[in-house]
Amino acid sequence: MSRIESQSLHVAIKQVLRNATRTAPRSTASAVALLALSAAALSPHARAADYSAANETELREAIDEANAHPDASSTITLTGDITFATTTAFPALTKTITLNTNGFSLNGQSGINPGGGFTLSGGTLTVIGGGELRGGDSATVSNPSGGGVGASVISMANGSVSNAATITAGRGADNTNGPAGSGGIGVSITNGSLTNTGSITGGTGGDRLGGAGAGGGTGAFGVSVVDGSLTNNGTITGGTGGGGLVFGAGGAGAWLSGGSHVNNGIIRGGPAGGGTNASGPGVALMNGASLTNGASGLIEGAGLTTFANGVVLNAGTTLINHGTVHGTVNLNVAGSATVNNTGTVEGLPSQAAVVSTQFQAASLTVVNSGTLRPGAGQPNAITFSTHNNAVSILELQPGSVIEGNVVAGSTNANDTFRLGGDGEDTFDVSGLATKYQGFARFEKTGTSFWTLTGTGSG
């Protein structure tokens, strides 16, 4: 019910009550029934408080009024395209608010540095309606220090976002006299949750226009979640890098710091602006984050380059993959991480499926009952770190398929090869001399039953 309809109903009921006093006396039962009907109609809980907005002012007023209304939730329906004229944060949400785009677009302020977005806090925002939310693009500059950042579309702190619309972040500033600006983040969550069934894309980096010695802007993350959770059933894509003497790198599809996350949809990194610079990874896991990629989930690095990782791991992180990962799963820092694969991980051309960095004490545990496959031209499915303090563990469980070699560091007495899990399978022990290289310890764990074939080297 709109505000106008609600006011009209109140007026009509008051008129009915006035007329009732002028008519012949009614029975007590009739009077009680009339009063009960009137009270129910007048009650603020009778219907949800719904609003409409055709411009920024009406949208801000609608949020204020929805917050003040005692109903547990409200819906705000757009009745036209809206472009913000300010970058002022919107009122904090105190309840669940559904933003029905109604096929229209909600656009952040462009032509400023940085561009404008939709900044919120608290409560729950649900976006529906087949429309689009766009972050503002930064203005072109001539600045040797660098260009402005494109706008993030939705920035939410201490609240939740559920998206079923199309979200595209703002473009970084082009620069005629220095590095171009980075794109904006599609959706940024801090201490909250994001559920996506729509499409979210990070902003494109700006271009370096003319001159030499400076590069294009970096493409931004599709989503960033810090100390929260992501559940993706839609599509998330990192931003494309900008052009310049040095092309801008692509952005990660999802940058996840802390918390537990689930992907049942598609998460892709953004491509580099061109040349040989790095394309974005599908997902970057940071600060103890864990990600479960469901059976229908697809995670992939951008493009067909040797620089595109499927998933980047950091210390304390965990990847559980039941679906498909295109691009290397890469532990690229010192610390410990775990990969548990029941699905498929495949490197892009010349890439191994799983890697831990050679230059730091990167201790990686890989548990596999799925398929690990290197990209074309790469003989190794897994390459573990050669650092003296790195501990590398490979556990094969029934169903494991590894196409290519597994190379451990051969310098650590704790590098371990295991047969584990449950169920039954066979293992050719002759592979311990050729296929599985550099392990110092060999173990059997779990309740599985393995039939050993072939001949070992000793």
C-alpha positions as CSV (number, residue, x, y, z in Angstrom):
1,M,0.0,0.0,0.0
2,S,1.4,3.4,-1.0
3,R,1.5,6.4,1.4
4,I,-1.3,8.1,-0.5
5,E,-3.5,4.9,-0.4
6,S,-2.8,4.6,3.4
7,Q,-3.8,8.2,4.0
8,S,-7.0,7.8,1.9
9,L,-8.0,4.7,3.9
10,H,-7.6,6.5,7.2
11,V,-9.8,9.4,6.0
12,A,-12.4,7.0,4.7
13,I,-12.6,5.1,7.9
14,K,-12.9,8.3,10.0
15,Q,-15.8,9.4,7.7
16,V,-17.6,6.0,8.3
17,L,-17.2,6.4,12.0
18,R,-18.7,10.0,11.9
19,N,-21.6,8.8,9.8
20,A,-22.3,6.0,12.2
21,T,-22.9,8.4,15.0
22,R,-25.6,10.2,13.0
23,T,-27.6,7.0,12.2
24,A,-30.0,5.1,14.3
25,P,-28.4,3.3,17.3
26,R,-27.0,-0.1,16.3
27,S,-26.8,-3.2,18.3
28,T,-23.9,-3.6,20.6
29,A,-22.6,-6.5,18.5
30,S,-22.7,-4.3,15.3
31,A,-20.9,-1.5,17.0
32,V,-18.2,-3.8,18.3
33,A,-17.8,-5.3,14.8
34,L,-17.5,-1.9,13.2
35,L,-14.9,-0.8,15.7
36,A,-12.9,-4.0,15.3
37,L,-13.0,-3.6,11.5
38,S,-11.9,0.0,11.7
39,A,-9.1,-0.8,14.2
40,A,-7.8,-3.6,11.9
41,A,-7.7,-1.3,8.9
42,L,-6.0,1.5,10.9
43,S,-3.4,-0.8,12.4
44,P,0.1,-0.2,11.0
45,H,0.5,-4.0,11.0
46,A,-2.4,-4.6,8.7
47,R,-0.3,-4.3,5.6
48,A,3.4,-3.8,5.0
49,A,4.6,-0.3,4.6
50,D,5.4,0.0,0.9
51,Y,6.8,3.1,-0.9
52,S,7.7,4.4,-4.3
53,A,10.6,6.6,-5.5
54,A,11.2,8.5,-8.7
55,N,14.3,10.4,-7.7
56,E,17.1,10.5,-5.1
57,T,15.2,12.7,-2.6
58,E,12.1,10.4,-2.6
59,L,14.4,7.3,-2.2
60,R,16.1,8.8,0.8
61,E,12.7,9.8,2.3
62,A,11.3,6.3,1.6
63,I,14.2,4.7,3.5
64,D,13.6,7.1,6.4
65,E,9.9,6.4,6.5
66,A,10.3,2.7,6.1
67,N,12.8,2.7,9.0
68,A,10.3,4.5,11.2
69,H,7.4,2.3,10.3
70,P,6.7,-0.6,12.8
71,D,6.4,-3.3,10.2
72,A,9.2,-5.8,10.1
73,S,9.9,-5.1,6.4
74,S,9.1,-2.7,3.6
75,T,9.4,-2.5,-0.2
76,I,10.5,0.5,-2.1
77,T,9.6,0.4,-5.9
78,L,11.4,2.6,-8.4
79,T,9.1,4.4,-10.8
80,G,11.8,5.7,-13.1
81,D,15.6,5.8,-13.6
82,I,17.4,7.6,-10.8
83,T,20.9,9.2,-11.0
84,F,22.3,10.4,-7.7
85,A,23.4,14.0,-7.4
86,T,25.4,13.5,-4.2
87,T,27.7,10.9,-2.6
88,T,26.2,11.2,0.9
89,A,25.7,7.8,2.6
90,F,22.1,6.7,2.8
91,P,20.3,6.3,6.1
92,A,21.3,3.2,8.1
93,L,18.7,0.4,7.6
94,T,16.9,-0.8,10.7
95,K,14.9,-3.6,9.1
96,T,14.6,-5.6,5.9
97,I,14.0,-3.4,2.9
98,T,13.3,-4.7,-0.6
99,L,14.4,-2.4,-3.4
100,N,12.3,-3.3,-6.4
101,T,14.1,-1.8,-9.4
102,N,11.0,-2.5,-11.5
103,G,13.1,-2.6,-14.6
104,F,14.7,0.8,-14.0
105,S,18.3,1.8,-13.2
106,L,19.8,3.3,-10.1
107,N,23.0,5.2,-11.0
108,G,25.8,6.6,-8.8
109,Q,27.1,10.1,-9.5
110,S,29.7,10.1,-12.3
111,G,32.1,12.8,-13.5
112,I,33.7,13.3,-10.0
113,N,36.7,11.8,-8.3
114,P,36.0,9.2,-7.0
115,G,32.6,8.3,-8.5
116,G,29.5,7.9,-6.3
117,G,27.8,4.7,-5.1
118,F,25.2,3.4,-2.8
119,T,26.6,3.4,0.8
120,L,24.5,1.7,3.5
121,S,24.8,0.1,6.9
122,G,22.8,-2.1,9.2
123,G,19.6,-4.1,8.3
124,T,19.0,-6.2,5.2
125,L,18.8,-4.9,1.7
126,T,17.1,-7.1,-1.0
127,V,17.4,-6.0,-4.6
128,I,14.9,-7.4,-7.2
129,G,13.0,-6.4,-10.3
130,G,15.2,-7.0,-13.3
131,G,16.8,-3.5,-13.3
132,E,20.4,-2.4,-12.9
133,L,22.5,-0.7,-10.2
134,R,25.6,1.1,-11.6
135,G,28.4,2.9,-9.7
136,G,29.5,6.3,-10.9
137,D,32.5,6.6,-13.2
138,S,35.4,8.8,-12.2
139,A,36.2,11.9,-14.2
140,T,39.1,12.1,-16.6
141,V,42.1,13.8,-15.0
142,S,45.6,15.1,-15.8
143,N,47.3,14.2,-12.6
144,P,50.8,12.7,-12.3
145,S,49.8,11.2,-8.9
146,G,47.0,9.0,-10.5
147,G,43.4,9.0,-11.4
148,G,40.3,8.6,-9.2
149,V,38.7,5.3,-8.3
150,G,35.4,4.2,-9.8
151,A,32.5,3.8,-7.4
152,S,31.5,0.7,-5.6
153,V,27.8,0.1,-6.2
154,I,26.7,-1.2,-2.8
155,S,28.9,-0.8,0.3
156,M,27.3,-2.4,3.3
157,A,28.7,-2.6,6.9
158,N,27.1,-4.6,9.7
159,G,24.2,-5.7,7.5
160,S,23.1,-8.1,4.7
161,V,22.5,-7.8,1.0
162,S,20.5,-10.2,-1.2
163,N,20.8,-9.4,-4.9
164,A,18.8,-10.6,-7.9
165,A,19.5,-7.7,-10.2
166,T,22.4,-6.6,-12.4
167,I,25.1,-4.7,-10.6
168,T,28.0,-3.0,-12.4
169,A,30.7,-0.9,-10.6
170,G,32.1,2.4,-11.8
171,R,35.0,2.8,-14.1
172,G,38.3,4.3,-12.9
173,A,39.4,7.7,-14.2
174,D,41.3,8.0,-17.4
175,N,44.5,10.0,-17.0
176,T,46.4,12.1,-19.5
177,N,49.4,12.6,-17.2
178,G,49.9,9.7,-14.9
179,P,48.6,6.3,-13.8
180,A,44.9,5.7,-14.5
181,G,42.4,5.0,-11.7
182,S,41.2,1.6,-10.6
183,G,37.6,0.4,-11.0
184,G,35.1,0.2,-8.2
185,I,34.0,-2.9,-6.3
186,G,30.6,-4.3,-7.3
187,V,29.4,-5.1,-3.8
188,S,31.5,-4.6,-0.6
189,I,30.4,-6.3,2.6
190,T,32.0,-5.8,6.1
191,N,30.7,-7.9,9.0
192,G,27.7,-9.0,7.1
193,S,26.5,-11.4,4.4
194,L,25.9,-11.3,0.6
195,T,23.6,-13.7,-1.2
196,N,23.7,-13.3,-5.0
197,T,21.3,-14.8,-7.6
198,G,21.9,-12.0,-10.1
199,S,25.0,-10.6,-11.8
200,I,27.7,-8.6,-10.2
201,T,30.7,-7.1,-12.1
202,G,33.7,-5.1,-10.8
203,G,34.6,-1.8,-12.4
204,T,36.9,-1.4,-15.3
205,G,40.2,0.3,-14.8
206,G,40.7,3.6,-16.5
207,D,43.1,4.1,-19.5
208,R,46.4,6.0,-19.6
209,L,45.8,8.4,-22.4
210,G,48.9,9.4,-24.3
211,G,52.4,9.9,-23.0
212,A,54.7,7.2,-21.6
213,G,55.8,5.7,-18.3
214,A,52.4,5.1,-16.7
215,G,49.9,2.3,-16.8
216,G,46.2,1.5,-17.0
217,G,44.1,1.2,-13.9
218,T,43.5,-2.1,-12.2
219,G,40.1,-3.8,-12.6
220,A,38.3,-4.1,-9.3
221,F,36.9,-7.1,-7.4
222,G,33.4,-8.2,-8.3
223,V,32.7,-8.6,-4.6
224,S,34.7,-8.1,-1.4
225,V,33.6,-9.7,1.8
226,V,35.5,-9.1,5.0
227,D,34.5,-11.1,8.2
228,G,31.2,-12.1,6.6
229,S,29.8,-14.7,4.2
230,L,29.1,-15.0,0.5
231,T,26.5,-17.4,-1.0
232,N,26.6,-17.2,-4.8
233,N,24.1,-18.8,-7.0
234,G,24.5,-16.3,-9.8
235,T,27.4,-14.8,-11.7
236,I,30.3,-12.7,-10.2
237,T,33.0,-11.2,-12.5
238,G,36.1,-9.2,-11.7
239,G,36.7,-5.9,-13.5
240,T,38.8,-5.6,-16.7
241,G,42.1,-3.8,-16.4
242,G,42.7,-0.5,-18.2
243,G,44.9,0.3,-21.2
244,G,48.3,2.1,-21.1
245,L,52.0,1.6,-21.6
246,V,51.6,-1.1,-19.0
247,F,48.2,-2.7,-19.1
248,G,46.1,-2.8,-15.9
249,A,45.7,-6.1,-14.2
250,G,42.2,-7.7,-14.0
251,G,40.4,-7.9,-10.7
252,A,39.5,-11.0,-8.7
253,G,35.9,-12.2,-9.1
254,A,35.6,-12.5,-5.3
255,W,38.0,-11.3,-2.6
256,L,37.1,-13.1,0.6
257,S,38.8,-12.3,3.9
258,G,37.8,-14.5,6.9
259,G,34.5,-16.2,7.2
260,S,32.9,-19.2,5.4
261,H,31.6,-19.0,1.9
262,V,29.7,-21.1,-0.7
263,N,29.6,-20.9,-4.5
264,N,27.0,-22.8,-6.5
265,G,27.2,-20.4,-9.5
266,I,29.9,-18.8,-11.6
267,I,32.8,-16.7,-10.3
268,R,35.3,-15.4,-12.8
269,G,38.4,-13.1,-12.6
270,G,38.6,-10.0,-14.8
271,P,40.9,-10.0,-17.8
272,A,44.0,-7.8,-18.0
273,G,43.7,-4.7,-20.1
274,G,46.0,-6.3,-22.7
275,G,49.6,-7.4,-23.3
276,T,51.1,-9.8,-20.7
277,N,50.0,-8.3,-17.4
278,A,48.1,-10.5,-14.9
279,S,44.5,-11.4,-15.3
280,G,42.4,-11.6,-12.2
281,P,41.9,-14.9,-10.2
282,G,38.5,-16.3,-9.8
283,V,38.7,-16.1,-6.0
284,A,41.3,-14.8,-3.5
285,L,41.0,-16.4,0.0
286,M,42.5,-14.4,2.8
287,N,42.9,-14.4,6.6
288,G,41.5,-17.9,7.4
289,A,38.6,-17.8,4.9
290,S,37.1,-21.1,3.7
291,L,35.2,-21.6,0.4
292,T,33.1,-24.6,-0.6
293,N,32.6,-24.8,-4.3
294,G,29.4,-26.8,-4.9
295,A,28.9,-29.5,-7.5
296,S,27.3,-26.9,-9.9
297,G,29.9,-24.2,-9.0
298,L,32.5,-22.9,-11.6
299,I,35.5,-20.8,-10.6
300,E,37.9,-19.6,-13.2
301,G,40.7,-17.2,-13.8
302,A,40.3,-14.8,-16.6
303,G,41.7,-15.4,-20.1
304,L,44.0,-18.1,-21.4
305,T,47.2,-16.8,-19.8
306,T,49.8,-18.3,-17.5
307,F,49.1,-15.5,-15.0
308,A,45.5,-16.3,-14.3
309,N,44.9,-18.4,-11.1
310,G,41.6,-20.1,-10.4
311,V,41.9,-19.7,-6.6
312,V,44.6,-17.9,-4.6
313,L,45.2,-19.3,-1.1
314,N,46.8,-17.5,1.8
315,A,47.8,-18.7,5.2
316,G,45.1,-20.5,7.1
317,T,42.7,-20.8,4.2
318,T,40.7,-23.8,2.9
319,L,39.2,-24.7,-0.5
320,I,36.7,-27.5,-0.6
321,N,35.9,-28.2,-4.3
322,H,33.0,-30.4,-5.4
323,G,32.6,-28.5,-8.7
324,T,35.0,-27.1,-11.3
325,V,38.0,-24.8,-11.0
326,H,39.7,-23.6,-14.2
327,G,43.1,-22.1,-13.4
328,T,45.7,-22.9,-10.8
329,V,44.9,-23.2,-7.1
330,N,47.9,-21.4,-5.7
331,L,49.3,-21.0,-2.2
332,N,51.6,-18.0,-2.9
333,V,52.7,-17.0,0.6
334,A,54.3,-18.6,3.7
335,G,51.9,-20.4,5.9
336,S,49.6,-23.5,5.8
337,A,46.5,-24.1,3.6
338,T,44.3,-27.0,2.6
339,V,42.7,-28.1,-0.7
340,N,40.1,-30.9,-0.5
341,N,39.0,-31.8,-4.0
342,T,36.2,-34.1,-5.0
343,G,35.5,-32.3,-8.3
344,T,37.9,-31.1,-11.1
345,V,40.7,-28.6,-10.9
346,E,42.4,-27.9,-14.3
347,G,45.3,-25.5,-15.0
348,L,45.1,-23.1,-17.9
349,P,47.7,-23.6,-20.6
350,S,51.2,-24.2,-19.2
351,Q,49.8,-24.2,-15.6
352,A,49.8,-26.9,-13.0
353,A,46.5,-27.6,-11.3
354,V,47.8,-26.9,-7.8
355,V,50.9,-25.0,-6.7
356,S,52.6,-23.8,-3.5
357,T,55.2,-21.1,-4.0
358,Q,58.8,-22.2,-4.4
359,F,60.3,-19.2,-2.5
360,Q,58.6,-19.3,0.9
361,A,57.6,-21.8,3.6
362,A,54.3,-22.6,2.0
363,S,52.9,-25.8,3.6
364,L,50.1,-27.2,1.5
365,T,47.9,-30.2,2.2
366,V,46.0,-31.6,-0.8
367,V,43.3,-34.3,-0.3
368,N,42.0,-35.6,-3.6
369,S,39.2,-38.0,-4.6
370,G,38.4,-36.0,-7.8
371,T,40.4,-35.0,-10.9
372,L,43.5,-32.9,-10.9
373,R,44.7,-32.0,-14.5
374,P,47.5,-29.7,-15.7
375,G,47.0,-27.3,-18.6
376,A,48.3,-28.1,-22.1
377,G,52.1,-28.1,-22.2
378,Q,52.6,-28.6,-18.4
379,P,53.7,-32.1,-17.2
380,N,53.0,-31.5,-13.5
381,A,49.5,-31.6,-11.9
382,I,50.9,-30.5,-8.5
383,T,54.1,-28.7,-7.7
384,F,54.8,-28.3,-4.0
385,S,57.2,-25.8,-2.5
386,T,60.9,-26.6,-2.4
387,H,61.5,-24.4,0.7
388,N,63.3,-26.2,3.5
389,N,60.6,-25.3,6.0
390,A,57.6,-26.1,3.8
391,V,55.6,-29.3,4.7
392,S,53.8,-30.8,1.7
393,I,51.1,-33.5,2.1
394,L,49.2,-35.4,-0.6
395,E,46.4,-37.7,0.4
396,L,44.8,-39.9,-2.2
397,Q,41.3,-41.1,-1.5
398,P,39.2,-43.6,-3.6
399,G,38.2,-42.1,-6.9
400,S,41.4,-40.0,-7.2
401,V,42.6,-39.2,-10.7
402,I,45.8,-37.2,-11.1
403,E,46.8,-36.6,-14.7
404,G,50.5,-35.6,-14.7
405,N,53.2,-35.7,-12.1
406,V,53.2,-34.6,-8.4
407,V,56.5,-33.0,-7.4
408,A,57.3,-32.5,-3.7
409,G,60.3,-30.5,-2.4
410,S,62.5,-33.5,-1.5
411,T,64.2,-31.3,1.1
412,N,61.8,-31.8,4.1
413,A,61.6,-35.1,6.0
414,N,57.9,-34.4,6.7
415,D,56.8,-34.3,3.1
416,T,54.1,-37.0,3.2
417,F,52.3,-39.2,0.7
418,R,49.1,-40.9,2.0
419,L,46.5,-43.4,1.0
420,G,43.3,-42.5,2.9
421,G,39.6,-42.0,2.9
422,D,37.0,-44.7,2.9
423,G,35.8,-47.2,0.3
424,E,38.0,-49.2,-2.1
425,D,40.5,-48.5,-4.9
426,T,43.8,-49.7,-6.4
427,F,47.2,-48.0,-6.4
428,D,50.2,-48.7,-8.7
429,V,53.2,-48.5,-6.4
430,S,55.6,-48.1,-9.3
431,G,54.3,-44.5,-9.5
432,L,56.1,-43.7,-6.3
433,A,59.4,-43.7,-8.2
434,T,58.1,-41.8,-11.2
435,K,54.8,-40.0,-10.9
436,Y,54.9,-39.1,-7.2
437,Q,58.3,-37.5,-6.7
438,G,60.2,-36.2,-3.7
439,F,58.2,-37.6,-0.8
440,A,60.0,-38.7,2.4
441,R,57.2,-40.4,4.3
442,F,54.5,-42.8,3.2
443,E,51.3,-43.5,5.2
444,K,48.0,-45.3,5.2
445,T,45.2,-43.6,7.1
446,G,41.4,-43.9,7.3
447,T,39.2,-46.9,6.7
448,S,39.8,-47.3,3.0
449,F,41.0,-50.6,1.4
450,W,43.6,-50.3,-1.3
451,T,44.8,-53.0,-3.6
452,L,48.5,-52.4,-4.5
453,T,49.7,-53.3,-8.0
454,G,53.0,-52.9,-9.8
455,T,56.5,-53.0,-8.3
456,G,58.1,-50.4,-6.0
457,S,61.7,-49.2,-6.2
458,G,62.6,-50.4,-2.7
